[in-house]
Amino acid sequence: AADMGARYVVTAHTADDQAETILHRIVRGTGIAGLSGMARVRALGPAATLMRPLLEFRRAELLAYLDDLGQPYRTDPSNDDLRFTRNRIRHRLLPLLASHYSAGVVDALLRLGTLAGEVQTVIDAMVRDLADRCASEETPGALRIEAGPLAGQPRYLVRELLIAAWRGRSWPMQAMGYAQWDLLAEMIAASAESTATMPARRTFPGGILAEPGDGCLVLRET
């Protein structure tokens, strides 16, 4: 997209693709944000945006529409390769769930995704409020998180605050999971307790150093 100077990349992901994504994330392990599925719009970089305008339509509807138009389309042969987890979910797991457990499993997954998205919107607003009260740039590339304003806050919100901080700085997130986010939250909690033993500084995936201080945690790139 950048090479072509394209501002938008538009894909034909459907509601069925969304249901597969949600189920895939459940199987793999996810939080509330992951349950909301694929975003309708998201940035690919500073100049390009990804858009998915067909997420409300079922795959069968889209194919029937193309057939009515006499419009040829291309099917990626890798979509039938059962070595890929998504394809096994599409061709084996979802049909099994539909035939043996609930014929409306796709609709149920889509409702779950919608509800999770609504919940995440509320959580994001709470996280922004917390960030305004406890997060600041200590030096360029270093983030200081004050532990005091987070005392008594649900652990889930503290982890979400850390995830938002990571994402906002484009730090690597692929190797970060629940254990890493919860350890960071524990380091913040320990920093707030004057009687607690100060936790040792640690380096997290992507070379992000977490340094506990007196009532704070400083995150910086190494």
C-alpha positions in Angstrom: 0.0 0.0 0.0 2.8 2.4 0.8 4.7 1.6 -2.4 1.5 2.3 -4.4 0.5 5.4 -2.5 -2.8 3.7 -1.5 -4.6 5.3 1.4 -7.0 2.4 1.9 -6.8 -1.4 1.7 -10.3 -3.0 1.5 -10.8 -6.7 2.2 -13.9 -8.9 1.7 -13.9 -10.4 5.2 -17.5 -11.6 6.0 -19.4 -12.4 9.2 -18.3 -16.0 8.8 -14.7 -14.9 8.9 -15.4 -12.9 12.0 -17.0 -15.9 13.7 -14.0 -18.0 12.8 -11.7 -15.4 14.2 -13.5 -15.2 17.5 -13.6 -19.0 17.9 -9.9 -19.2 17.0 -9.1 -16.6 19.7 -11.2 -18.5 22.3 -9.3 -21.7 21.5 -5.9 -20.0 21.5 -6.6 -17.9 24.6 -7.8 -14.2 24.6 -9.2 -11.4 26.6 -12.2 -9.2 26.2 -10.6 -7.2 23.4 -9.8 -10.3 21.4 -13.4 -11.6 21.7 -14.6 -8.6 19.8 -12.9 -10.1 16.7 -11.6 -8.2 13.7 -11.9 -4.4 13.7 -13.9 -2.8 10.9 -11.3 -0.2 10.4 -7.7 -0.1 11.6 -4.5 1.7 10.7 -1.9 -0.2 8.8 0.7 2.5 9.1 1.0 6.3 9.1 -0.5 6.6 5.6 -2.7 3.5 5.0 -5.9 2.2 6.6 -7.4 -1.3 6.4 -11.2 -1.4 5.9 -13.6 -4.4 6.1 -17.0 -3.2 4.9 -18.6 -6.6 4.5 -18.3 -7.9 8.1 -22.1 -7.8 8.5 -22.8 -10.2 5.5 -22.6 -13.9 5.5 -20.2 -15.7 3.1 -23.1 -17.4 1.3 -24.8 -14.0 0.8 -21.7 -12.6 -0.8 -21.2 -15.6 -3.1 -24.8 -15.6 -4.2 -24.6 -11.9 -5.0 -21.5 -12.5 -7.1 -23.2 -15.4 -8.9 -26.3 -13.3 -9.6 -24.0 -10.7 -11.2 -22.1 -13.3 -13.2 -19.0 -11.9 -11.5 -16.0 -14.2 -11.5 -14.0 -14.3 -8.3 -10.8 -16.1 -7.1 -10.7 -18.6 -4.3 -7.4 -19.0 -2.6 -6.6 -22.7 -2.6 -4.7 -22.4 0.7 -8.2 -21.9 2.3 -8.7 -25.7 2.0 -5.3 -26.6 3.5 -6.1 -28.3 6.8 -2.6 -27.8 8.1 -3.8 -24.3 9.1 -5.8 -23.9 12.3 -8.2 -21.5 10.9 -9.1 -23.9 8.1 -9.7 -26.7 10.5 -12.0 -24.4 12.5 -13.8 -23.5 9.3 -14.1 -26.9 7.7 -14.3 -29.2 10.8 -14.9 -27.5 14.1 -17.7 -25.0 13.2 -19.6 -27.6 11.2 -19.3 -30.0 14.1 -20.6 -27.4 16.5 -23.5 -26.5 14.2 -24.6 -30.1 13.7 -24.1 -31.5 17.2 -24.5 -28.5 19.6 -26.1 -25.4 18.1 -27.2 -24.7 14.6 -26.9 -21.0 15.4 -23.3 -21.2 16.6 -22.1 -18.5 14.1 -24.8 -16.1 15.2 -23.9 -16.8 18.8 -20.2 -16.1 18.2 -21.1 -12.8 16.4 -23.3 -11.7 19.3 -20.5 -12.5 21.7 -18.1 -10.4 19.5 -20.6 -7.5 19.5 -21.0 -7.6 23.3 -17.3 -7.8 23.9 -16.7 -4.8 21.7 -19.2 -2.8 23.7 -17.6 -3.8 26.9 -14.1 -3.0 25.6 -15.3 0.5 24.7 -16.2 1.1 28.4 -12.9 -0.4 29.5 -11.0 1.8 27.1 -12.6 4.9 28.5 -11.7 3.9 32.0 -8.1 3.1 31.0 -7.8 6.6 29.4 -8.9 8.2 32.6 -6.4 6.1 34.6 -3.6 6.9 32.2 -4.3 10.7 32.5 -3.8 10.3 36.3 -0.8 7.9 36.5 1.2 7.8 33.2 3.7 10.3 32.0 6.8 10.5 29.8 9.8 10.5 32.0 12.3 10.8 29.2 11.9 10.3 25.4 11.1 6.6 25.0 10.5 6.0 28.7 7.1 5.8 30.4 6.6 6.4 34.1 3.6 4.8 35.7 2.7 6.1 39.2 1.5 3.2 41.5 -0.6 5.4 43.8 -3.6 6.1 41.5 -3.7 2.4 40.6 -4.0 1.2 44.2 -7.3 -0.5 44.7 -8.1 -0.6 41.0 -9.1 -4.0 39.5 -6.1 -5.9 38.3 -7.8 -6.3 34.9 -7.8 -2.5 34.4 -4.1 -2.3 35.4 -3.2 -4.9 32.8 -5.3 -3.1 30.2 -3.5 0.1 31.0 -0.2 -1.6 30.4 -1.4 -3.1 27.1 -2.6 0.3 26.0 0.8 1.8 26.9 2.6 -0.9 25.0 0.4 -0.5 21.9 0.7 3.3 22.0 4.4 3.1 21.7 4.4 0.4 19.1 6.4 -1.9 21.3 6.4 -5.6 20.3 3.4 -7.4 21.6 3.5 -10.8 19.9 5.4 -12.5 22.8 3.4 -10.7 25.5 0.8 -12.9 27.2 -1.3 -12.9 30.3 1.7 -14.0 32.5 3.8 -11.0 31.3 1.0 -8.5 31.7 0.1 -9.8 35.2 3.8 -9.7 36.3 4.0 -6.1 35.3 0.8 -5.4 37.2 2.3 -7.1 40.3 5.5 -5.0 40.0 3.3 -1.9 40.1 1.4 -3.1 43.1 4.6 -4.0 44.9 6.0 -0.5 44.1 3.1 1.1 45.9 3.7 -0.8 49.2 6.3 0.8 51.4 6.7 -2.5 53.3 7.1 -4.7 50.3 10.4 -5.8 49.0 11.2 -3.8 45.9 10.9 -6.2 42.9 13.9 -6.6 40.7 13.9 -4.9 37.3 13.1 -7.2 34.4 13.5 -7.2 30.6 10.3 -8.2 28.7 9.9 -9.4 25.2 11.0 -6.9 22.6 13.7 -5.5 24.9 11.4 -3.4 27.1 13.0 -2.8 30.5 10.7 -2.5 33.5 12.4 -0.7 36.5 10.5 -0.4 39.8 11.0 2.8 41.7 9.7 4.4 44.8 6.0 4.3 44.1 6.3 3.9 40.4 7.3 1.7 37.5 9.4 3.0 34.6 9.2 1.3 31.2 11.8 2.0 28.6 13.4 0.5 25.4 16.8 -1.0 25.9 
